[in-house]
Amino acid sequence: MALTKDQEDLYRKTMEEAKAQLDTIDEEMEKEIQKARERLAKLQESKRSFRQLYEGAAQLLGIKVDLDAEGSELKQGLNGQAGDKGDSKGQGEAAAQG
């Protein structure tokens, strides 16, 4: 079925508008991705700072701490207490030192 000139013009206009919207969405997505990257970088810097603070305080208190490679999970905390995962053999040391 052949399109009339009016139908062809309508579909071309619709196609051009859809393309413009696609380009706009791509730009918005890139902006949002960049914002997310910047926010993650700030959070990572905060994490490094608080990890240094935590480790420094623990060292001053004579408490041995073991953070995993990412520093996200405490294996042993103050007075031998752990977040979700405790190390029972280190609890006596921390209590004796504290």
CORFENLIN-V775643 format. One record per pair of residues at least 24 apart in sequence whose ideal C-beta (glycine too) atoms are under 7 Angstrom apart, sorted by the first residue. I is the first residue (numbers start at 1). J is the second residue. D is the distance in whole Angstrom. If there is no record, write none. Layout:
i:I j:J d:D
i:I j:J d:D
This chain:
i:47 j:71 d:7
i:61 j:98 d:7
i:62 j:97 d:5
i:63 j:94 d:5
i:63 j:97 d:7
i:64 j:90 d:7
i:64 j:93 d:7
